[in-house]
Amino acid sequence: MNLPLAYISRYRGELMGAAMVFIVLFHVWLPRTDAFFGLRRTGNIGVDIFFFLSGMGLWFAWTKLRAAGGSTFRSALSTFYRRRFLRIYPAWLIMASLYYVPDYLNHGGHSATLTDMLGDILINWDFWLHDELTFWYIPATLMLYLFAPFYMELVRRLPLYRWLPVAMVMWCAIVQWVVPIHQTVGHIEIFWSRVPIFFIGINMGEMIRRRDELPPSSLPLILLMFAMPFAASVWLEQMRHGKFPLFIERMLYIPLTVSGSLLLALFFAVSERWQVCRVAWLNRSLVFIGKHSLEIYLIHAHFVLKYVQAWQLGYWPTAVLTMLATLPLAWVLHRVAEAVSTRVESLLQKNKSLQ
């Protein structure tokens, strides 16, 4: 039986849900001596899965925009930015305000001045300036969205440039070891090392759109490309944590993300075919988590986990309680942000019709 790459798109919700669970598990504290420490640290790959799936989804959105009758690059670009902005920014603005305003008023340390606070709320500029990691995924995502249309248009016209992610991997090595560059932009290594997988996701989007399939003989290779980086990442974290540049592990995450997403999508496809009730609820739960993943990310660490962890319940009770407490809050935030986005979109369309 062939392995359709379209499974990644079909089960994108489940994959995003699984990635969010990995991230929550990664954020729950665990002592360095625990035997689960290396595996827990590898949960950081959830971020890479998000970037991979995000890039893939953008390719679908962009090709649809460019295929629209009479759509120019400029009009497609405007629509693309508006939709991405309205999906992310309302939820971000709410939660960033709830975090940075009290931080400024209480002299918490992130927002030292009023200007600093406004910069953090509007674009999280302390991430770019000082590697402030409170909500780093949001400014990183917005930056990638800024450049994505130009890359997608380039590879539409000149497919050879799909090899550019290789140059992005080389850039990660340069940032780490070329001293002048490291001193200038090395503080945001956490961003640079995720850039390749995002654009690989865009490249993968075209293969998925064409409904390409992998032959059964590819399964051993996929398993190899999963087992090697997974075992290496867990060992590095368990045995060498803090003693190697993190970008090295994130390069291992690239094949691990692609192979792991394929294998997880295959699992979801098989479980759906079995129609096993106990597996079906898992799929539905992950889809719900994936749908609210942005909101869960914004809420869980600094508004829930911070307080649950103080109770010292242990790793798994803390992780489960954090997720259970975060989900209803994420649902509410999603509804509020969605209402704001709909209202803004309506006003923009009304204004456009009056011009």
N, C-alpha and C positions, 0 to 999 in steps of 0.2 A: 504494500500500500504506500503510495506517495505521501509526502508530508507537504500539504499546501501552506505556503508562506502566509496566505490569507488568514490562517488561524490567529496570527498575531493581531491582526486588525479586528477579527471577529470577537476575540476574547480580550480586547484592550481594557475593558472595564475591570475584569478579574485581575489582569496583570497589574494595573495601577493600584488596585486594592491590596494585592500581595506586596507590592513595593512599599506602600504606606505602612503596612504591618511590620515589614523589615526595618523601616526607619524608626518606628516607635520602639521596637525591641532594641535597636542600636542606642537610642537615647537613654534608656533605663540603665542606671548605674549598676555595675557589677565589679567586684574586686578583681584585681589583676591576677590573683592566684587561682581563681575559679577555672575549672576545666572547660566551661562554656564560654570563657572570655573571648577566645579567638573567633568562634562562630558568631557570637554576638557582635563583635566588631565588624565582621564581614557583612552584617546587615546594612552597612553603609552603602552597599551596592543598590539599595532601593532608590537612591538619588540618581544613579546612572540609568536605571530602568526607566525612571520618569523622563529623563532627558532623551533617551532613545525613543520612547513611545511618543513623546512630544514632537520630536523631529519628524517621525513617521506621519503623525496626524497633520502637521503643517504642510507636508508635501501634498496630501490629499486636498487640503483646503486651497492651496495655491494653484494646483492644476485645475481645480474646479473654477476658481476665479478667472484664470487665464483662458479657460475654454468658453466662458460666458460670451455670448454674442456681442461683439463690439467693445469688449473690455480691453482697455489699454493698460500698459504697465503702471502708469500713474494712478488710474482709477482702481486697479486691483490692489496696488500698494496702500491706498487710502482705506479701502474696505478691510484689508488684512489687518492693518494697525488698529483700526477702530474696534474690530471684533476681539482681538487679543487684549487690548487695553480694557475693554468693558468686562471681559471675563476675569481678569486678575485684579485690576486696580481698586474697584469698590471694596472687596473683601480685605485687600491689603491696607487701604487707607483707614478702615475701621480698626483693624487690629494693631496697626502701627501706632495709631493715635492712642489707643488704650495702653500701649506699652511705653511709648517714648514721652508722652505728656507727664504721667506720674514719675517717670525716671528723671525728667528735667526738674519737676517741682520738688522731688525728694533728693536731688543732687546725687542720683544713682551712679553717675559716671559715664554713661554713653553719650548723653546730650548735655554738654557742659554749658552751652549758651542757647539763647532762643533761636539764633540762626542755625546752630548745630541741630537742634531739635526739629526744626522745620525741614532741614536737609535730610534728616533720617526718616521723617515721615513721608516726604514726597518721593525721594529716590534712594533712601537708605545709603546715603553717600559715605557714611563711616565704614561701610564694607569696602568700598573702593579705595578709601584713603588709609584706613587702619586695619583692614581685615576683621571688622567687627561682625561676628558670625550669628547674631541673634536670629535674623531672618534671611540669611545670605542667599538662599535659593531664589527668592523673589527678584532682587536686582540682577542676579546672574541670568535668570530666565528672560527678563525683560531685555537685557543686553543681547542675548542670543536671538530673540525675536526681532530686534532692530536690524540685525544683519542677515537673518534667514532669507527674506525675499530676494535679496541680491544674489545670494548663493544659489537659490532655487532657479532663478531666472538664468543664471550663468550655466548651470548644468542642463537646463532645458535646451539651451542653444548649443552648448559645447559639452557633450556628455563626458569627454575625456577628463574634465575638471572634477569628476566624482572622486578622483584620487587625492584631492586636496586634504582630506582628513589625515593622510600620511604625513603631510607637512605640518599639520597641527600636532601630531604626536612628536615630531622632531622639535617643534617649538617648546613643548613641555620639558624636554631634556635640556634645551638651551636655557630656559628660564631657571631650571634647577642648578645648572653647573657653570654657566657663563656669568662670571661675577658681576660685571656692570649691569647686565640685564636683571639678574637676580635681585640686586640691590634696588632696582627701580620698580619692578613689577612682581617680584617673587612673593610678596606678601599675600597675593591673591592666587596662589597656586591651586587652591581648592576650586577656583573657577577655571583656570587654564586646563587642568587635567580632566575636566568634564566636557570641554569643547568638542573633542573628536567624536565622542559617542553620540552627541546631539546631531552632528552633520552626517554621521554614519546612519543614524535613524532616518534622516531625510533621504539618503541614497537608497535605503532599504524600502522606503515608501513606494518608489517606482516599481520595484520587483513585486511588491505586494499588490499594487494597483494592476499590474499585468497578470496577476494570479499565477505567478510562477510556482512550480512545485519542485521539491527535492525528492530524488529517487530513494527507495528504501536503503540502498547502499550507502547513503550519506549519514545514516543514523550513528554508526560507529564513530565517524569523524566528529559529529555533533557532541557525542558523549565524551570524546577525548578533549574537545575544546571546552567542555564544561568541567570535567574532572581535574584537569591540570591546573587551571587558574584558581579553581575553588580550593583545592588542597593546598596550593602554594599560599593563597591569601590567608587561609585559616592558620597555617603554620607560622607565617610571618607575624601575624597578630598575636598568636599565643606565645611564641618563643622569642620574637625580636621586636616587640612593640616599642616604639619610640627610638629605635636604633637604625631606621632606614627612611629614606625620603618617601613620603606618602604617595607622591606621584607615581612611583614604581608600582605600587599595589593597584593604583587606579588604571594603569595601563593593562594590568592583568584583568581588571574589571571589564575591559572592552570585549574580549572574546567571551568572558563569563556572562556578560549582559545579553549578548546576542544569542548564545547557545542556551542560556537559562530561560530566556523569554520563549524561545522555540519549544523547549521541553515542557515548560509550564503550560503553554498554549495547547500542546499536544495532550497533556494531562486533562485540561479542561474539556477538550473535544471528546476524549475517550469517556470521561465521567458523564458528559451530557448524553452520549450515545447509550451508556449503560442505564441512564435514567434511574439512578440510585437516589432515593430520597435524601439520605444523609449526605450525599455529595452535592445534590442540587442546592441544599440550603447553604452550603459553603460557597458555591458559585454566586448565589444571590447576595450573600453577605459581603463578599469581596467586591461585587459590582457596586453595592451601596457605598462601601468605603472608598472605592475608586472614584465614584461620582463626587464625593465630598473631600477628596484628598487635599486639595488646596486649603480648604478650611481647617481640616484636621492638622495639617502642617503648621498653620498659623497659630492654632490654639494649643496643641497638646503639650509642648515642651515648657512654655513659660507661664501658662495659665492653668494647667492641670498637674502635669508631672512634678513640677517644682514643689507642690503642696502634698501630693500623694507620697512622694519619696520621703518626705520628712517623717512619715509614720513608720518607716522601716519595716515594711511588711514582708520584704523579700522580693527577689527578682520577678518571678512570674505573677504573684498577686498584684504587685505594683504595675506591671505591664498591662494586665487584664483590666484592672480598675481604671487605669489611665485611659485606655481605649473606650471603655464603657461610659466613662464620664465625659469624654471628649465628643463622642458621636452626636448626642442631642444638641450640644452647643454648636457643632459644625453644621448640623442641619438647619438650625436657626440662622446662623451667619450666612449660609448658602441662600436661604430664602430672602433675607434682607438684601444681600448683595445683588441677587438676581432681580429683585424689584427695582433697585436703584439703576441697574444696567438697562432694564427694560424702559424705565422712564427717560433715562438719558438718550437711549437709542431713538425713542419716540420724538423727543425734542429735536434731535439732530435731523431726523427725517422730515419733520415739519418745517424746520428752518431751511432745509434743502429744497423743499417743494415751493417755498415762498420766493426763492431766489430766481 
